[in-house]
Amino acid sequence: MCGMPQEPPVRSTSTRAHARPDASMSLLTNVMDHSLDDGYAEAAARKKAAGDRGMPRTLRARLGLAAGLVLAALVVTVGAAQARVAAPALAKEREELVDRIDRETEAADELESDVDELRNEVDARRRAALKQSGGSDRMELMGILSGATEVHGPGVKLVVDDAKDSSAGGDGDPRGTSSFSDTGRVRDRDMQRVVNGLWESGAEAVSINGQRLTALSAIRAAGDAILVDNRPLVPPYTVLALGDGKNLSTRFQNSADGLYLHALQENFGIRTAISVEDELRLPAAPSVTVRTARPSTESAQPRTEKGTS
């Protein structure tokens, strides 16, 4: 008998079925035996037995509930109607405003075209009159130096732009004392130094973003915008200067104003790029005002010193 193999014990379920559950399992057994639906059914049955349907039982309460629902529906309806009525009116006002802006823009363009035609006519008559008197060459030179005529020729192209992260700047920065909050922004005084540096380096004509500068031009700031003769400019600022391109570029970069621009690039991230161009074209100044004039009795050449404030 000792050599016979023993059968593995068989687990019986009969004794487990008759075993009493532990007391700690009563809550779980109750949850499993009675679902939540039964609880809701019992609550509904009790309400039904008590006659409570969830609605007001008196006529006055029912009338109050109905009045409240009607008032709420009326408010929603009136709001929707007002929104529907106001939307077309606002859209119409916006369209009228856009149309008015377009009309005024077209009128301004037409006036500007008329001004250009009149300016060209005046220039043609002036040249004809000077040609008869023999002073056309000197008058042409005066027109170029004063900015009254369009010019073209070799020169340099200088592009000045704000820093990529123009909001970056350290505390206590000396550039933070002006109205500009960002130290990486190009400012009016920066452009003043650039233009004056180009004049001093031998430029014969200068323009910024197509705006021709004269000896009376002013570069100022209005908020965060730079104004040239009261006309706002948008970065990047493209400065064109006529002259001996290579020598003009070298003299400007070695001048105090050129080194100042280089310092702005190194310290504040302001982006600059200068290149020598074989052919540049600068427009005439929008308006040239003669403040004082008298007949000249001297044969000396006109002065060419310029400055921008």
Beta strands, then each sheet from edge to edge (+ up, - down):
strand 1: 151-161
strand 2: 205-208
strand 3: 211-212
strand 4: 219-222
strand 5: 225-228
strand 6: 231-233
strand 7: 237-242
strand 8: 271-282
sheet 1: 3+ 2- 7+ 1- 8+
sheet 2: 4+ 5- 6+
end
